[in-house]
């Protein structure tokens, strides 16, 4: 193909030298013809003389016919590219690149220049994005297989340029808090470029910010020794200074930036809920709070806490003030409802996790403990101006970890309780509205024409509401929605039943009276829905779950719920999801206990909800685990449950409903429905492996176990203990796991339960394997295989076979280990179980690797990695990275092994601290092979501390690694 002259051409030199016309590749000829094309492309459109090109292609000893050959190459290229693209002038040649002929190196340079500008203005996220775009243009070695001294020199330059861009991008990674992710890449880069001190500096900082101080110091020791041995020099001053700062635990090192950030340095959250358009009055409070927030720049931290009874308008006022103060906080605004009045207030740890994500922190970079999360949160806010609105707080203890710590930031808090123990806070007590303010608000909602004609009746209404803003809004909304009513009609309705409002001064009583006003206006169906839905413990409720509770069609239920939203008694959390304000939920439950007839309908509604969750979770299990007999051993349900068109849709439901589903498990167990609650927990067991919901699943298992024990239900208790065994195993708590498993086995036998009777010996085999009790493990797993076969559970049999494969690998019986794993893969493949196929391929990959068939093993492990990623099992991804690291280590590819080990650590893999220690051992071996002996020892010392704390046998092997003979 011949290109149109000078139009639609694209060239690449950041890899093989290539050319395209539009999307069609062009033939650029022989290696030396490519060398000529590269030489012309890399001159930025300038003309190269014939002699310069000859020297560049052949060096000091060109062939006798070099000029003739050069002209031939140029002629051929001109035919391919077009006469206007390659031109001859002044005895030389040139290629004009630009809008009609683009070069990847020029595009990369433009991305890099734009990234520098973005970084200089403080927009780090944009700068990272641009650097990544530039780096993505590299496609292997620059000028790959192009001969000649000019190409060699340019190859070195382009490679160095790429490294420089990588350093800039990695520096930005650390500035935005992605240090855990950066460690893996930096470990590989320092192995590939051991003398590059900037990479070592970045690695030290990334390790330090990841809580790995000993490794950070060890990197410096390795670097100092290497530079002395190779070059006879000391580390650069920057590296030495960082070493000293780490030794001194310099608090400034935890900050993502050494300089104050410009207004747009990171993701700017804008989380404030919408302010109400009819906000009324409160002028003095607005001015007082606004003045406090305006002083944030000159103070360490501005904190204002607004307290008052429920329904007095604390949230409305705080949101209004926060919106008005946005100009003082250009770096963003954070918001959270802390659910302080509910039975389960928001945990600071979870809130900090959400805040860190909103500020651009990757999940893998978020620490585990509340203290570490709080420290990272304060570090991210350092030098920035952020307003945090903490709504509906329980107490000062809940709030303290969520407060920013530097000047320029502010926190605005609402709570039912006065926070007198919150040091430095400006306290504001919010009372009911004045009569004028109450009338103004009422008029805005109802309309001036209706109110002005019945002024006295309107005053009677707001008076009956006790001038409480929420009560006024509900009454006005009712009136506004009923055009046939007069204000007098509403006033008459309120006169007899609401005279008590002026007398009720205690917090919740006033709120209850306010909600009674709205509740009294509901028709019977609305009132029933309001009462019954308030019984559920979940943070919100989906339309289909609500329909099940109410025993109504989804369409009818949606109409009911939307009508409740209109009355402000219910909130629309998202399309198809609804929630109560926590105080409204309390009132709804009180109404259910006082008004629901017959009273048994309360239990029936919760039973229908449990039935719905169990039926739907069973469908999810069946869709994702075809052939699994678990669903056949669950309690039968009357509700059909939801059906799903795809596995992705079923997993979306399971993970989206996780909080509500697990809340239903705990609530049902406490209410006596322990058997169904346990089965729901069992059906939702994939939540345990996810990492995201593992802890809540474990807490639910504890609650169900205790309830089953109190109820004397051995089957339910066996299944609950089976789930708890799994939770302890995932966390690496093997003694606790084995204790639960022993109890579960006895209970399963007593209850003659085939479900726990097959899963428990399988789990005991896993535990024994981890504890190096391989003969015990083998016996348990053969028992599990027999039980699964008796039950007709092929997936269960495959699981036990895969576990048996691991035992035989550990015993050195490699042929049988591979055979067992292959049988597991075959069963899962036949059944089409994607997630479990990932486990089987993982097992087969391990067996092949341990048998010395590393290439085959890596293929299986790579496939497993993709399956776990698609199935949202991030912790299992971490385990696979660990095994891939082991495989690369066996083949002597230490740099790749270190990189995968770091990724495993960042993903917080299955097995908790135990597995983390095993990864640190492998990482240490890889680092030792790379000559980084001090950092290797730091990894082994951390691993030894973990193994000793757990009482693990691996402690002896780790001590041997730390012995002087190994170090030498």
N, C-alpha and C positions, 0 to 999 in steps of 0.2 A: 504493500500500500504506500502511496505517495501522499503526503499531507498537502492541504491547501496552503499556499504561500503565507507563512508567518501567522496563521490563525489557528486557535484551538490546540496549541501545542503544550504539553506538559513534560517536564524532565525530572529525573530523579538521580541523585548522586549519593544520597544518604543510605546507601545499600548498593545493590547492583546498579550499574549505569543503564538507565532505561529511558524510553521516550514513548509518548502516546499522542495520537491526534484524536481529540475528544476522548472517547473511552477505548479506542482501538490501539493496541500496542504496535509500535513500529520496529522494524528490524534495524538495530544500530550496528550490526556487523561484527567483525572480528574483535578480539581483545584490544589490539592496537588502534583499531578504528574507534572503539569505545574510549580509549585513552585520549585520542584527539578530541572527541566530543566533550569529555569531562574537562580537559584543559581549557577549552573555549568557554564552557558553561561557568566555570569557577573564576573567570576573569571579570565578571560583572558587566559584560557587554563590551569591554575594551578589546581593542585589536591586539592580537598576538602575532609577532613576526614569525616568518618561517623558521628562522634560526632558533628562536625561543621554543617553538613547538618541537623542533627536532631534538633540542637538548632535553626538553621535558619528556619526550617519548623514549629516547634511546640513551641519554646521558653522554658520557665522554667518548663513547665508541659507537657512533651511529653506523649503520650499514652504508655501503658505497652509494646506493640508490635511495638514500633517505628522503631527499627532496621530492623525487618522483613518487615514492610511496606516499609521502604526505599529501601530494596533490591528488593522488588516486583516492585516498581516504576522504579527502575533502569533497571531491566530486561525488563520491557515493553518498556521503551524508547529505549533500545538497539535493540530490535526487529524492531522498527519503523525506527530508525536512521541508524542502521548498527553497527556492532561490532567495526569497526575502528573509528567511530565517538565518541561513548561513551565507555571509557575504564576504567577498574578497576586497581588500583595500590596502594600499601602501605595502604591497608585497606580503601581506599577512591575511589572517582570517579573524572573523568575529561572529558570535551568535548573540543576537539581541533578545534578551529575555524581558519580560514585563507583562502587561495585561494580556497580550496575545500569545505569550509563550512563557509559562510559569515554571520556576525551578524550586524544588522542594527545599533546598538550602536557603533560598531567599524567603520563602514562606516561613521557615523556622526562625530566621533572623527577625522577621517582622513580629512573629508571636513573642519572641524573647524581648524585643524592644518594648512591645506593649505591656508585657509582664513587668518589666522594670518600672515603667510609668505607674502601673497599678500599685506596685509595691511601694513606690515612693510616695504615693498619696494615701497609703495605709490600707488599700483594698487588697488584703492578703488572699482572700478566697478567690478573687478574680485573677490575681497574679498566679496562684497555683494552677488554676484552670488553664491559663495561657501557657505556662511552662509545660504542662502535661501535653497540650496540643503540639507544642514544638517538639517535645521528645517522642511523641507518637509518630513523627515523620521518619524517624530512623528505622531502617528495615535490615538489621544486621550490620555487618562491617561496611563502612563507607567505601565506595569505589571498589567493591568486592571483585577480586581477580583481575583488576585493571593493572597492566604492567607500566613500568617506567618510573624514573625518579620523581617526576612532578606528582604523579598519582600517589606515590609513597609518602611524600611530604604532606600532601593534602589529606591523606588518610589519617596521619598522625594529628594534624590540626583539627579535623572534624571530630575525631575521637575525643580529643582533649576538650573541645567545645561542648560535646555532649555531656562529658563528666562535669564540666562547669555548670551547665544548665541543671543537671541533676542535683548538684550541691545547693544551688539556689532554691530549687523546689523542695528539697529535703529540709532546708533551713526554714522555709515557710511552713512545712508540715509541723515542725516543732513549735513554731510561733502560734499555730492555731490549735495546739493540744493533741495532735495525732502522733504522739511520741511512741506509743506501743506499736503502731503499724510501721513506723519508720525504722524501728530496731531491726526487723527482719531484713529489709532492703539494705540498710547500712552494714549489717553483719556480712552480707554477701559482697558488697562493694569493697569493704575494707580488706576482705580476703583476696579479692581480685586486684586491688591496688593498695598493697600494704604500706607503701611509703607516702601515701597521700594524706597529709596531716589534717586537712580540713574535714575529710570524711571521718577520721578518728575523733576529732573534736565533736562533730555532730553525733556520733555514736555514743560518746561519753555522756553528752547532755541528754540524749534520748533514753539511755539506760537509767540515768539518775532520776529523770522525771517519771520513769516507770517503776520507781521504788527499788531499783537494783543498784544501790550505791557501791557495793563491793565489786560488782562487775565493771562499773564505770571506772573505778580506781584501777582495776586490773588492766583495763584497756590502755591506760596511761603507762603502766609499768611495762606492758608488752611493747608499746610503741617506743618507749625510751630505749629498751634493750635492742630492738630491731634497728633503730636509727644509729645507735652506737656501733653495732656489728657491721651494718651495711655501708654507712656513710661516715662514721666517726663524728657524728654531731649530736647535739641535744635536741629535744623537742622544741618547736617554735614557741615564742613567748605566749601566744594565745592559748596553746595547749597547756603550758605550764600554769598559766593563771587559772584556767578552768579546773585543773587538778587541785590547786590550792582552795578554790572556792568550794569544791565538792568536799574536800577534807573538813572545811569549816562549816559544812551544811548551810551555805549561804542561802537564806530564804528567797533572795531575789532570783535564784536559779529556777525556782518553781514557776515563775511568771513566764507566760508564753512569749513575752517580748521584753527586750532590754530597754526599749524607749517607749515613751507614751504613745499610745496608738492614735492615729488620726480618726476622724468620725466614722469612716467606713473600713474598718480593719478586719471584720469578720462578718458572719451572718448576723444581720440585724433582726432580732425577733420583734414582731409587732403582734403581741398576743392579747392585747386588751379587748375585752368584749365590747360590743357596740354600746355607746352611751344612749340613754333613752332620749328621744327627741323632745319630750315634754317635761324634762327636768325642771323642777320648780323650787324656788326659794333657797334656803340654806345658805344665803349669801355670806353670813358671818363665818360659817364653817368652811365654805369654799375659800374665802380670803385667808383664813387662818392656816389651812392646810397648804394652800398654794404658796404662801410666804415661807413655810417650812421647806417645801420642796425646792423653792428657788434658791435656797442657801446651800444646796447640796455641794456646789462647786467649791465652796470655801470651808467645808466641814469634812471631818473624817467620814461621816456617814449620816445622812438625814433619815430618821425613822419616826414615822407617825403611826399611832395605833388608835383606830376608831372603834369605840365600844358602844354597845346599846342592845336593847331587847330585840328579839327576832321580829322582822317586819318593819323596823323603824327606818330602813333605808340606808343602812351602812354601805352595802355593796354599790347601790346606785350612786351615792355621794362619792365613794372612792373612785369609781370608774369615771365619773364626770370630772373630778379633779385631776385624775391621771391623764385623761385626754387633753385637758387644758394645759397640763404641764409638759406635754411631749417635746416642745421646743427646747426645754432644759435638758432633755435626755435623748440626744440625737442618735445614740448608739443602740436604742431599742427599748422595748418594754416587755417584761415577762409577767405572766399571770398564772395563778393556780388557785383552784378551789380546794382548800385543805380539809373540807368536810368535817370541821371540828365538832359539830353537834351530832354526828352520826355514831353508830356503834363501832365503826371501823374508820377512824380518821386517817387521812393520808400520811404515810410514813415519810419522814424527811429524806430517807435514802432514795425512795422512788421519785419524789419530787425533784431532787437534785439530778437524778438521772435524766428526767425529762428536760430540765433546764439546760443541762450540758449538751443534750442532743439539739435543742433549739439554738444553741450558740455555735453549732457546727462541729461538735465533738463526735467522732465515730464511736459506735457501740464498743468496739474492741479497745478503745482508749479510755473508757469510763471505768474507774476503779471500783472495787467491790464494797469497801466499807464506807459508812456515812462520813467518817472523818476525812478520808482521802477524797471523797467526792466534794465535800465542802471546801477543802483546800484548793482543789482544781477549779472549782466554781469561782472562788475569790480571786484566784490567779487570772482566770479569763476576764474577770471584770476590772482587774487592775488597770488604771490609766484610761478607763472608759467611763461613759456616763449612761448608766442603765437605771431604769426605774423598775422595781419589782413590786407587783401588787399581790400580796398574800391574803386572799379572801377567806373569811370564815375559819379563822384559826381556833384551835382548841385552847392552847395555852402558850406561854413563853417558851417552854421547852421544845415544842414542836417548831417554833419559829426560828430559834437561835441559829441552827445550822444553815438556814436559808438566807441569812442576812449578808449583803455584800460587806466588804471590809475597808474600802478606800474612799477617798474624797471623790466627788463627782457622781456617786451612786446614791440611790435612796430606796427605802422600802416603805410601802404604805400597807398597813395591816388593818383588817377588820376582824372583830371577834365579839362574841357575846359577853366575854369576861374582860374586865379592865386588867391590862397587863402592867400592873404596878411593879412587877419583878423583872421587867425588860429594861435593862440599864440603858439610859440615854434616850429612851423613847419619849416623844412628845405625845402626851395622852389627850384624847378628845372624847368626851362623853356626848353621844348623840341622843337627843330627846325627840319626842314627837314633834310634829309640825305646829307652827302657830296657826290660829284659825284663818288668817289671811292666806298663808301659804297653802293650807289644806283646801280652801275654796278655789284658789288659783289652779291647783293641780286638778281638782275635780272638774273645773270648767274646761280646761284644756282637753280632757278626755271626752267629756259628754257633749261639749259645744256650748258656746256663749248664749245662743238663742234660747235653748231649753232651760239653762240655769238662771238666766236673768229674769225670765218670766216667773220663776218660782224660787226666789232668793232665799226665803225663810226655810222652805222645804229642803233646799240644798244644804243650808247650814245645819239643819236637823240631821241630814245624812252624814256629813263629815263629823258632826259631833258624836253621832252614834258609833262611828268608826274609831272614836277615841283619838282622832287626828293622826292615826297611825298610817303612814304612806301606803303600805302594802294593802291594808284594808280598804283605803280610799280607792286605790287602783282597781281592786276586785269589784267593789260596788259600782264604780263608774263604768267599768267595762261591761258589767251586766246591763246597766241602763243603756249604754251606747248600743248594745247589740239588740235591744228591744225597743224599736221605734214606737210601738203602741203604748209603752209605759210613759207616765209622767214622772217627774221627780217626786211628786207627792206620793205616788204609788210606792216607790222605793222607800221613801221616808216612813210611810205607814208600816211597810213590811219590817222595817228595822226597829220600829219604836218599842215593841213589846219585848223582843228577844235580845236586843243589844244594849239595854240601859246599863247593864253591868260593866261595860267596857271602861267607863270613866273611873270605876272603882277598882279595877284590876291593875295593880302596879307591878306585880311580880312578872318576871320576864316571859316565861312560856305561857302563862295564863292569858296574857294579852295577845300573844300570837295565836293561841287556840281560838280565842274569840274572833280574831280577824278571819281565820280560815273558816270558822263556822258560818260567817257571812256568805262566803262563796259557795260553801258546801250546801247551804240551805237553798240555793238557787238552782241546784242541779236537778234534772229529771231523774226518775228512778234508775234508768239504765246507766246514766252518767255517774250517779252516786255509787252504784254497785261497782262499776269499773274503778272509780277513784279509791274506794275502800280496799278492794281485793288486791289491786296491783301494788298497793303500798306494803303488802305483807312480804313481798320478795326481798331478799337481802342483797341482791346484786347492785352494783353501782348504777346500772340503768337496766332497761329491758327492751328487747327487740319486739317488733310488731307481732311476729309469729309466736314468740313466747307469751306475749300478752294475750293473744287470741286463745292460746291453750289454757291459760289461767282462767280466763273469763268464759271459756267454752262457747265462744262465738266465732263466726267466720272472720277471716282476716280483713275483709272489706268492711264489715260492720265494726270490727274492733278499731280499724283506722279512723273511721268517722267519729267514734266515741273518744278516742285519744286526742284527735285534733280539736274536738270541741272542748276538751279539758285544757288543752294548750291555750285556747282562746280565753279561758277564764283565769289564766295564770296559775292554775293549780298544778299544772304539769308543764315540763319543759321539753322542747324538741332538741335532743342532744345531737342528732344527725338524722339524715333521711332514714326513716324506718326504725329509729331508736328514740326512746323516751326516758326521762328521768324526773324524779322528784327533787325539789330542794329538801335538804335533810329534815328541816322542821316540818315541812308539809308532809313528808313521809311519816313522821311521828304522829301527826294529827290524823292522817289517813288510817293508820293502824288503830288508833284509839277509836275512830269511827267504826272500823271493822269489828272491834270487840264489843262495842255498845249497840251497833245498829244491825249487823248482819244476821239475818234470819233465814233458815235455822243456823245456829252457831256452827254446826258441822260443815257449813259451806266454806268456812275459812280453811279448815284442813283439806277440804276437797280441792280448793283452788291451788294450794301449794302442792298437793298430790298430782294434780294435772300438769303443773309446771315441771315437776320432777319426771313425770311420765314423758312429757315432750322432750326434755333434754336427753333422757335415757334412750328413747326411740331414735332420735336424730343422731346422737353419738354412736349408737350401734350401726346406723347406716354409714357413717363416716368410717368406722372401723372396718365394716364389711367391704366398702369401696377400696380402701387402701390396703387391706389385708385379705384378698380373696382366699377362700378356703379355710380361714381361721375359725376354729370351732368356738372361740370365745363368745360370739354373738348367740350361739345356740344354748349357752349355759347362763345367760343373763335372765333376769326376771322378765316375764312377758309384760308388754305394755298395751294399753288400750289406744293410745295415740299412735297414729301412723308415722309421725315424725316427718321431717323434711327430706325430700329426695334431691339429689345433686346430679348435674349433667357431667361433671368432670371431677377428677381427684383434686385439682386445684381449688375448685369451688367448695368441695367438702372441707379441705384444710383451711380455707378462708373462714368458713363458719366456725370450725373448731377453735382456731386461734383467736378469732374475733369475739367468740362467746366465752373464752376461757375464764375470765374473772367472774362472770355471772354464773357459769356452770359450776365452778368450784365453790362459789358462795352457796349455791343450791345444795351441793353435796353436804357442806357443813350444817346448813340450816335443817336439812331433812334428817340428818343423823341425830341432831339434837332433839328433833320433834318425834323421834321414834321410828322413822322409816329407814332404819339402818341398812336393811338388806338392799333396797333399791338404791340408796345413796352409795353403798359400796360398789354396786354394779356400775353405776354411772362413773365413779372414779376409775374403775377397771376399763370401761369402754373408752375413756378419755386418756388412756395411759401414754399416748404419744406426746401429751403435754409435758410429761415428766422428763423426756429426753431433750426437749427443745432448748433448755437453758433459760429461756425467757420466763417460763411459767413453772420451772422445776420446784422452786421453793414453795410456792403456793400449793402445788400438787402434793408435796411432802407434808405440809401443814394440814391439808385436808385428810391425808391418810392417817395422820395421828389422831385427828378428831374422830374419824370414823372407827378406827381401831378401839379407841376408848369407849365410844358409844356402843359398839358391838359387844365389848367385854361386859359392860354394865347390863346390856340386854340379854346376855347369855346366849348369843347366836353364834355358834362355832363356825358356820359357813361364812357369814359376813366377816367375822374376825379373821379367819384364815385368809380371805381375799384382801382385807385391809392390810394385814401384816405382810402379805406378798407384795403389795404396792410399796409398803414402807421398806421392805427388804431391797427392792429395786432402787428406791431413793437413796438409801444408805450406800448402796454399791456405786451408784453414779457419783456420789460425793467422795468415794474412796474410804468410807467408814466401814471397813470390812468386819471387825468384831461385832459392831452393832447390827450390821446386816445379817451376820450369821445367827445372832441371838434371835432376831425377828423370824428368820427362816426356820429355825428349829421349832419355835412356837407354832408357826404357820403350818408346818408339816404335821405336827400332832393334831392340830385342829382340823386340817383337811382330811386326815384319816378318820377322825371322830365324826365328821359331817359327811363322809363319803363323797367329797366334792371333787369331781374330775378336773375342774379348772385349776384350782390351787394345787391339787394333787399332782398335776403335771408341771406347772410352772415353778413350783417351789423347788423340786429337785434340780431343775434346770438352773435356777438362781444359785442354789447351793454349790453346784458345779462351777459356776462362774466365780463365786467367792473363794472356793478352795483353790482354784487356778491362780487367782491373785495372791493367795497366801502360800503359793508354791507347794500345796498339798495335792500333788498331781494324781496320786492313786485314789485318794478320796474323791477328787473331782471326777475322775473317770467313772467311778462307781455311781456317783450321783447322776451323771449324764446318761449312762446306760439306763438307769432307772427312769429318767425323764423320757428317753426315747421310747421305752416300752409303754409308758403312760400316755404319751402323745399318740402312739400308734393305736393303742387300745381305744382311745377317744376318737380316732380318725382325724386328728389334726395334723395335716401335712406341713403347714407352716411351723407349727411347734416342733415337729420332728426335724425340720430343716434347721431351726434355731439350735436345737440340742446337738445336731451333727456338726454345725459350725463351731460350737463351743468345744466339742470333743476334738475337733481339728486343732484348736489352740493347745489343748492338753498334749496331744501327740507331738505337736511341734516342739513343745517345751521338753518332752521326753526324748527328742531326737528321732522319733519315728516318722520321718518325713513323707514316705510314700503313703502311709495310711492317713496322715494329716491332710495331704493334698486330695486324697480320695474322698474323705469326709467333706471337705470344703466344696469339692466339685459336685457332690451329691446335693449339698445345700443350695448351690447356685442353680442346679438343674430343677430342683423343686420350686424355688422361688420364680425362676424363669417360666416354668410351665404354668404357674398360677398367676403370673403377671403382677407380682407384688414389688413395686419399684423400691420402696423404702427398705424393706427387708433384703431385697437383692443387693442393696448397697452394703448391708452387713455381711452378706455372703461373699461378695467380691472382695470386701476388706479382708475377710478371713482367708480366702484363697490367696490373696496377694501376700499376706503374712506367711502362709505356709510355703508358697513358692520361694519367697525371699529367704526364709530360714533354710530351705533345701538347696540354696545356692543358685536358684534360677531367678536371678534378680530382675532381669529385663522383663520376663513374663510377670513377675510379681508387681513391678511398677505399673505395668499396663492395667492390671486388675485394680490396684490401689487408686490409680488416676480415674478409672471409671467410677469407683466407689465415691470418690471425692465429688464428682459431678452429681451423683444421685443424692448425696446428703445435702449438697447445696440447693438443689431443686426442691428437696423435701423440707427445707428450713430447719435442718438439724445441725446448727452451727457447732455444737460441742462435738458431734461426731466428725465434722470436718476437721476439728482440731486433732482428734485421735488419728485420722488418716494422715494428716501432715506429719505427725510424729512417726508413723510407720514408714512413710516415704523418706523421712530423714534417716531412719535406721538403714533403709535399703541403700541410699546413696552413700552412707558411711561404710557399708560393707564393700562397696565398689571403689572406695577411696576418693569419692567426690565430696570432700569435706565442705567446700563452700556451699554446694546445694544442700547438703545435710544441715548445715547451720541455718540456712535461710528457712527451710521447712520447719525446723525445730522452733525457730522464733515465731513463725506463723501459728504453730500449735499453742505456744504460750499465750499469744495475743488472743486466741479464740476461747481460752478458758475451757479446755477440753474435758470430756467425760473422765471421771475418776478423781476429780477434785485435787487436793494437795498431793496425794499419792502419785497420781499420773503426772502432775507438774514436776515432781521430783525426778521421775523417770525421764522426762523430756530434758530436764537440766543436765542429767548425766550424759545423754547423747549429745546435747549441745556442747558440753564441756569437752567431750572426745573430739568433736569436729573442730572446735577452737584450738585444741592442743595440736591437732594435725596441721592446722594453719599457722602454727607457731605462736599462737596467742595463749601461752601457758598460764599467765597470771589470771586472765579472765576465765580460762578453763577451771582453774582451782576455785575461783569465786563461785562458779556454777556448782561445782561438786560440794563445796562447803554448804551452800544453801540446800542442796539436795540431801546431804547428810543430816542436817538439822531437821528436815521434814521427816525422813525415814526414822530417825531416832525418836522423834515425837510420836510417830505412829507405831513404833515397835516393829518395823518392817525388816525382813531378812536382808533386803537390798542395802541396808546400812553397812554391812561388812564389805560388800563389793565396792561401795563408794569410799570407805576408809582406805581400801587398797589403792584406789585411784589417787588418793591424796598422800600416799606414802612417798617418802623422799626418793625411793628408787624409781617410781613411775615419773615423778616430776623431773628427774634427771634425764 
